[in-house]
C-alpha cells in the first residue's frame, strides 16, 4: 500500500455493485436489487486498489442512476466537497451507474472548483460477469486520482482505459465495455496497461463554478422534436410550472413550426428556453433567429447537459441573458468576459 496517497471512494451503487449467480448474466442482474453488493464488498473484491492508495470508503444510499434527480446529484456533490476538504485526501473516486454518469460528471464540473482530482467510474458488466470491466475500471480510476497530472483539471471520467471530459463524454452504446464516447474531442488521455496515466491534452478553458449548494433547483423539462410534432408537450410543461425548457431540435437544432410557436409562447410566459439538438454532435450557435426569439443557444452541449446547466443556472437566479453567457463560457468556443 502507498501510505502517502489517500483516496476517498464514494459509492453510489450502479452496475459495478451488481451480482448474479450466473457469470453469463449481463442484463438480468439489474432486475434484482437484492443482488447488489455493498461498497465494502466491492472494495474487498478488488484488493489491488489498496496497493495504489489507502482507500477511505464513503458509502451513500444506492439507487439506480436513472432514478436520481438533480437534488440527489447535488447531495453527492456535497459529500465529494467534504471529502476534498480533508487535508489527508489526495483525490476522490466516485462509483456510479452508467445511465446518468455523464450528467453527474458534468454537474460536478459545474459546482466544484478545480483542485484535487475527482474521478468518476462505473461498469457496464456486473462484478460477477465473465470478463467484468468494473474491477479494472476501479483500479484505473484510483490510478488517475493519485496522478499529479490530474490535479487542477476538474472532474474526469475513467472508463475502459480512457479518460474523458465530463463536458463532452456520452454513453453512446447501451451495452459493451466501450460504451462511452466523445464524438468531437475524443479522450483526454489513457491509462496504459502498466498503470501509467497519460494525458494527451487538456481543454483550454475553465467553466464557471456555480454556487448552488443548498439552493432550490427549479423544474426544467426537455422535449425532443420529431417530424410532425406539435406544441402539446411544450405547453404541458409550461402548464406544469416549468421554469426552463430544453428543446432537442432536429438536425442542427430545429424544432417544427408548431413547436417553435409553442416555444415562443413559453418565452412570453417567462420560461427560459434553450435550443439544443438531437444529433450526436455539433453546435447550436446563438444565431440572430434565436436572439430575436429570446431563446438561449445550447452551443455544443448535449440536450441532457443543457438541462443540467440550465437548471443550475436558474437556481442561481440567472435570467436568459446571463444563462446565454454561461452556456458560451461552459462550451468553451466563445468566452464572455462578463461571465467570468
Secondary structure, 3 states (H helix, E strand, C coil): CCCCCEEEEEECCCHHHECCCCCCCCCHHHHCHHHECCHHHHHHHCHHHHHCCEEEEEECCCCCHHHCCHHHHHHHHHHHHHHHCCCCCCEEEEECCHHHHHHHHHHHHHHCCCCCEEEEECCCCCCCCCCCCHHHHHHHHHHHHCCHHHCCCCCEEEECCEEEECCCCEECCCCCCCCEECCCCCCCEEECCCCCEEECCCCCCCCCCCCCCCCCCCCEEEEECCCCCCCHHHHHHHHCCCCEEEEEEECCCECCHHHHHHHHHHHHCCCEEEEEECCCCCCECCCHHHHHHCCEECECCCHHHHHHHHHHHHHCCCCHHHHHHHHHHHHCCCCCHHHC
